[in-house]
């Protein structure tokens, strides 16, 4: 039967869905172009002029028009086709556009656009999507396991390709080896003298990990510890969100925001650090606050304090938050835990200052708040009380501005949407450990270092709390956070695939270097370049070759063997000294590692 043109246009939804369909067609064709350019290895941003020359505007418009017509025909049978295609094409386009860019600014710009178009597509749905009941849980498990595998693969290959230095990989490898052999943490590579690591940092939680390390003693075991602690923390976060009554799709978005948080993912490449153990412990601690479980609360509080000497600050802040928000008598558990954590903090800092390296660590991290008259934490406290303007001025600096965006944009600035001041107790660790310390010690306000792993967990928890108080638009905000987190993580993490590619293409080269290093006797005293040291650190005496050591003079007889890289400038300065003393190359790998020692 003949139908009038107006009837056909009505059934095709041209008037109601014109712009929606236009965007869907445009991004679909743009996605196809990105797929083609990826196969040709053309970056649409870095090589944008080459990319532009590969595709014709006329051709693009023709294919977009054909896509538009196809969607018009499909609309007659399925009204939501335009919305779903726009969402899928924009999401895929955004991911491919930022692929391996390594630029947060690029990822932020494109992810914000993706959020705008995705929310527009969602607003045009005629009916809410019906998903299988277990799909959100399956997706959470999939994302967590996939991220775990990705982190393990890339960090393992970074270690295998000699991409990890003495600070901090070599330090922790030797620390765990010393714990395994002697139950003490006396190591030599941290300060180039025999000194317990526990006189630099109060990381007594290592004893809890020691049985597992003893079963599988290798640097890679430490990377497994880290990846497990980072990804497994999504379990208590899931339970927190579920306990607070969030819908399944909202819980999925919350968990995605954590899994793909730059503050969780990027520090994995430092590579290993005791702070990487914080997310799992802190999330279970926050779960115990949510469930008012005093047993788990005190257990996790104690474990958090043993991670590092500054970790009691987390317990103090969480305790005060619990005290301020809980109305039942159980609130006093927060006060008790805060008091105990404060006492432990004073004790451990006094111990480290008197017997170890605490004074140096305090001055190097918070020296910008010490006026010279009063040293240590007393001086810091004095400055904050007398001159709060100085303290507040450190919150935002030119150095930390990017870091603040990297932290809060993926969270849609939800931590600031707190209706009461009590929520800001959870922001104190971020302000002090990242912003204030970062003003003078740049690593603390760098998303690629481990100082952010603890504070980001409290910010994510605070985001969940604040999102729960939003009655209208909660799902959209959480979806936006998940989208931005995923796209930014994809942009920043995918360049790490280069470690896998490097190791796969040059495996024989790196493995032969490892084999040469393994020929050094386990009981020998070794001096090594910083990037070789983690590969020979499973011994009681290993020292880092540093510029200061070369300048002050090296007595060749102090070491049995020298593990040297031909790419390190310090090697060139040391080899004439070794030759003069009668040392010679006793083993070497092709164009990389040389082992110097006495033949005999």
N, C-alpha and C positions, 0 to 999 in steps of 0.2 A: 504494500500500500504506500502510495506517495505521501511523504511527510513534508510539511512546510519547513523552509530554512530556519525559521524562528524556533520551531519545535526541536529541530536537530541541535541547534545551538543551546537551547535550554537543557536538553538531556545531556549534552556534552559538558555543561557547566562552565561555558566560556566566560559568562559575565561574573559569576561568583568566584571562580578559581583562576581568573586570567593571570594575575601576578604570581600566584602560587605555582601555577603550571609553568610560567615563563622562567621562574627561578629554578624549578626542578629540571627543566630542559637545559638551561644554561649550565648548571653545575654538573649535570650528567655528561654533557659534551666536554666540559673542562676536566672532568675526572678521566675521561678516556684519553685526552691529550696528555695528562700527567702519567698515565700508565704507559703510553707510547714513549714519552720522554724518559721515563725510568728505564725502559728496556734499552734505550739509546744512551743511557748514562748522562743525561742532560739535566742539570739542576735548574728548576724553574726560577729560582731566586738568585743564586750566585751567578748563574750563566743566563740571565733573563733575556739578553739580547739574542743569544743563540736560540734559546727556546722560542722566542717570538718569531724568528725567521723560519722556524720549522713548520709553522702552522699559518694558514691563510684565514683572514677574518671572514671572507666570503664563504669559504668552506664551513667554517664554524657556524655561521648564521644559518646556512642551509641545513646542516645536521640538527641544529637546535630547533629549527622550524619543523623538521620531520619528527623529531622527538615530541614536540608540542602537539602535533597532529595525532601521533600515536597515543599520547596521554589523553587527548580529547576523546578518542574512540574508546579507550579503556575505561574512562570515567562513566560511560553509559552503564557498564557492568559492575564497576567497583568505585565508589565515590572517594575513598581514601587513598587511591593510588598516587595522586599528586603529592599528598603530605608525606607518605612513606618514602617515595622516591626522592623528594627534596631532603628529607632527614638522612637517608642512606648516602646520597650523592655528596651532600655537604660534609658529612662525617668522614667519608672515605677521601674526599678531596683534601680536607684539612690535614689528615694524617699523612697523606702522600706529599703534600706541599711542604711540610716541616721535616720530612724524613731526613735524618742525619744532618740537620742544619746546625745543631748545637747552640742555637741562639734562642735565649728566653724571650727577647723582644719580638722576634719573628713569631714564635709560638704563641705569645700572649696576644698579639694582634690578630692572628688567624683564628685562634680559639675563641676570642670574643665575637668575631664575625660568625663563627660556627654556632655559638650559643644563640645569637640573635635569629639566625635563619632556622635553627632547630626549634626554638620556641615558637616562631611564626608557623612552622609546619605543624607543630603540636596543637596550636590554637585553632587550626582549620580542620582538625579531625571531627567527623560527625559522630563518632562513638569512641569511647576509650578502648585501647587495645586490651584484649584478654590474653594473658600469658599463662602457660602452665604453672601450677602451684609451686613446684620446686625449682623453676627456672632461675629465680634470683640467687638461691643458694648454690645452684650448679655454676652459675656465672661467677659468683664470688670465689668459689673453689678453683675454677678455671683460671681466673685472673691471678689469684695468689700463687698457684702452682706454676703458672707460666712465668710470672715475675721471678719466682725462686729459681727456676731453671735458667732463666736469662742471666740473673745475677751470678749464679754459680758458674755458668759457662764463660761469661766475660771476665769475671774476677780471677778464675782459674787461669785463663789464657793470659791475663795481664801478669800474673805471677810467673807463668811459664816463659813468657817473653822478656823476663827481667825488667818489668815495668814497676816494680815495687822497691822503694829505697829502705835504708836502715831505719829511718824515722818515717813510719812507725812499725813497719812489717818486721824488720830484722829484730827490733827490740822485743816484740811479743813472741816471736819464734824462739829466741834465746830464753826469754822468761819462762815459757812453758817447758822448754827442755830442762832448764834448771829446776823447776818444780818437780818434774818427772824424775830427775836423777837424784836430787838432794832434798826435795820438799822445801827448799828456800828459793827465793827469787833473785839471788845474787847473780848479776849479769855484768858484762864488761862493755858492751857496745853503746850503752845509753849515754854514759859520760866518759867513756874510754878509760874507766877505772873500775875495779871490782866494787860494786855497790848494789844493794837490794833495790829492785824496782819499787818495792813497797815503801821505800824512803823517798820516792819521787811522787808516787800516786798510791792512794789507799785502795787498791783494786783487789781486795781479798776474795772477791767472788771467783777469782781464777781457781781457787781450790775446789769449788763446786764443779768446774768444767774439767778438772785434771783427770778424773777417771776416764772420760771419753777421749781426751787427748792421748792418754797413755795407751789406749787400745789402737789409736790411729795417729801416731806421732808424725805430723807433717805440717807445713805451712797451709796446705789446702784445708786441713781440719779447722783451722781458725776461721777461714773464709766460710766454711759450712756453719760454724757457730753464728757468725754474723748474719748470714742469709736466713737462717732459721729464726733468729730473734727478731729480725726485721719483718718477715712475712707472716710468721705465726701470730704476731700481735693483732692480726685482723680478727682472730677468733674472739678474744674478749671484747673487741670493739663491736663485733656483730651482736654479741650477747647484750651489750649496753644499749645498742639501738633497738633491739628487739624488746628489751625490758621497758624501754621508754615509749613503746607503742607506735613506733614508726611502721608505715606500710612496707611490704616486701620490696617494692621498687625503690622506695626511699632508702631502705637499708642497703640495697645494692649500690646506690649512689654514694652513700656514706663510706662503705667499704672500698669502693673504687677510689674515692678521694684519698683515703689512707694509702692503699696499695701503690697508687701512682703519685704520691706526694714527693716532690723534689727533695724535701727535707729527710725523707726516709730512703729514697732510692740513690741519690747522688753520693752521699757519704760512703756508700759501700765501696767506692773506688778509691778511697784514700790510701790503703785499703782497710786493714783490720784495726779496730780500736775498742777499748773497753766500753766506750759510750754506745757502741752498736748493740750492746746487751740491754740498754735502757728501755727501748720500745715495748718489748714483751713484758718486762717487769712492771713498767708504769701503767700499761693498759690493764693488767690484772689488778694492780693497785686501785686504779680508777673504777674498775668493775666492782671491787669489794666496797668502795664508797657508795656506788649506785645500789648495790644489793644489801648494804649495811651488814656486811659479813666481817666481824671483828677478827676472826682467826686469820683469814686471808689478808686482811688489812694490815695486821701487825707483821705477818710473815713477809709480805711483799715490801713493806716499809723497811724492814731489816735488810732484805736482799738489795733493795735500791741503794741503801747507804753504803753497802760493801762494794758497789761498782766503782766509785771514785770518791775522793775527799770532798768534792763539791756537790755530790749527789744528794746529801741530806736536805739541800735547799728544796728539792722537789717534794720531799715528804713534809717539810715544814709548810710549804704553800698549799699542798693538797689537804693537809691537816686543818689549816685555818679555813680553807674553803668548806670543808666538811663541817667545821664548827659553826661557820656563819650561815650555812644553808639548811642544815638539818635542825628540826625543831624538837625531836625526841631526846631523851637522856643519852642516847648513843652518840650524840654530837661531841661529847667530851672525850671520846676515843680520838677525835681529831686533835684536841688540845694535848692529850697525853703523848700521842705519836709525834707531834710537833716539838714538844718539850724534850723527848728522848732523842729525836734527831738533832735538835739544837745542841744538846749536851755532847752527843757523839761528834758533831761537827767541830765544836771547840776542842775536844780531846784530840781528834785526828789531825787538826791543823796545828795544834801545839806540838804534837809528836813529830810531825813532818818538819816543822820549823826548827825544833831543837835537835833532832837526830838526822834529818834528811835535807831535802831540797825545797821545803815548803816556803822559805823566805824568798828564794829566787823565783819560784812559780807565782807567788803572790805579786811580787814587784813587776814581773814581766807581763802578767795578765791585767793587773789593776793599778799599775804604776801611775796612770793618768789621774788617779784620785788620791795619790799620796803626796802631800805637800812638802815632805822632807823633814818636818819637825817630829812627827810621830810615825813610826814605821808600822808595817804589817796591817792587819785588819783594824786595829785601833785607829790608825791614821786614816784609813778609808772611811770608817764610820764617822770620824771627826769631820772630815771634809763634807760628807753627805749632810750631816746635821748643820754645820756652820754655813755651808754654801750650796743649797739645793739647786741654784741656778746652774752651777757647774755640772752637777749630776744630770739634770734634765737636758742640758745642751748636748749630751753624748748620745741621746736616744736616736737621733737621725743625723747622719753625716753623709758626705758625698760618697764615701766608700760603702755605706750600709744601705743606701737608698734602693739599689737594685735588689739586694738581699731581702728587704722588706716587701718589695713587689713579688719576688719569687715565693715568699712565704704566704702572703695574705691574698693575692689575687686568685690562686687556685682554691682558696677557702671562701671566696666571694666576700671577704672581709667580715665573715660571720662572728669571729671572736670579739669584734667591737660592738656587736648588737646586744650587749648585755644590759638587761634592765636594772640590775643592781650592781653595786660596787664589789660584791663578794666574788663575782666571776673573774674580776681582774687579779685576784690572788693567783690564778692559774697562768697569768701572763707575766708574772714577776720573773720566773726563770728565763723566759725569752728576752726580757728587757735587760736583765743583768748579765746573763751568760753569753748572749749573742750581741746585743746592741751596745751596752756599756763597755764590756770587755773588747768587743770588736772595734770600738773607736780607736783603741791603741794597739790591739793585737788582731790584725786583719783576718786571720784564719777563723776567728769566732763568728764573723759575719759573712762567711763564704758558704754558699749552699753546698759546696763540694767537700766540706769537712765535717767531722763528726760532732761538733759542738751543738748542732741544731737538732740532733736526733731525739734528745729528751724533750726540749721545749716544744717541738712540733707536735708531740703526742698530746701535751696538755692543751695546745691550741685546737687540735682536731676534736678533742673531747669537749672543749668549751663551745666549739662550733655546733656540735651535736646538741648540747644543752640549749643553746640559743635558738637553733632551728626548731627545736621542739616547742618553743614558745610562739612561733609564727603560725598563725591560723590560716592566713590566705597566701597562697603562692609558695608554700614550703617546698612542695615537690619540684617546682621550677628552679628554685634557688639551689636545691641539692643536686638537681640534674645539671645545672650550669657548673657547679663546683666539680662534679665528676668529669664533665666534658673538658673543662679547662685543665684539670689535673692530668687527664689522660693525654691530651694533645701536647702539653708542655713536657710531660715525661717522655713521650715518644720522640720529641725533638731533641731533648737533652741526653737521652739514654742510647738511642740508636747509633750514635757515633762510636759507642763502646764496642760495637760489633767488629770494629777494626782490629781489636785484640785477637778475636777468634780467627779472622782472616789472616792476620800476620802469623799466628802460630800454625795454622793449617798449611800455609804456603811455605813456611820456613821451619817446619818442625824438626827436621834433621839438624839444622844449624843450632837451634836452641837446645835440643836434647843432647847434642854432642858436648855443648858447653857445660851442661849439668853433669854429664858423665865425667868430664875432666875435673870438675869441682868435687865430685864424690870420691875421687882418688885421694884427697887429702885425709890423712888419718884422723879419726874422731877425737883423739886425745891431744891433737896438735894445737898450738897457739897460732891464730891466723890474723893477719891484717888484710882487709879487703876494701875495695871500692864500694861506695854506698849501695849501688844497684846489684852488686854481686853478694853483698853480705847476707841478705835473707836466705840465700841458697847454701850458705855454709854456717848458718847460725845455730844449728843443732849441735852445739858443743859448749863447754864451760868457759872457754876463753876465745873470743873473737872481737876484734877491734875495727873501728871504721877509719879508713884513710881520709883525713880531712886536711883542708888548707892550713889550719893552725898547727896541726901535727907536723906537717912538712916544714913550716916556718920555724918552729921551735927546735926541730931536729929529731931525727929518728935514729935510734940505735938498732941496727939490723939484727943484732943478736937477741933482741927482745921478743922476736917472733920466729916461729919455726917455718912458716910458709906465708907467702904473699899471693893473694888472689887478686889479679889485676885485669882490668878491662883496657883494651887498646884505645877505646873511645874516650876514656876519662883523661882530661889534661893533667891530673895529678900523677897518673902513671908515668908520663914522660919526665916529670920532675924526680920521681923516686927511682926509676930504673938505673940511672948512672951511679947512684949511691949503692944500690944492690950489686952492680957489676964490680964496683971498686972493692966491696967487702967479700967478693968471691961467690956471691950467689949467682945462680943461672936458672934458665927456664927448664923445669923438670917435666912439665906437661903443658899442653896447649890445645885449644880447639881452633879451627880455621877462622882467622880474621876476627877473633873476639877475645877469648879468655887466655891468660897466661898464668901459670903457677910457677912462682919462683921459690927456690929452696937450694940447699946444699945437696949435691950428688954424693952418694957414698953408700 
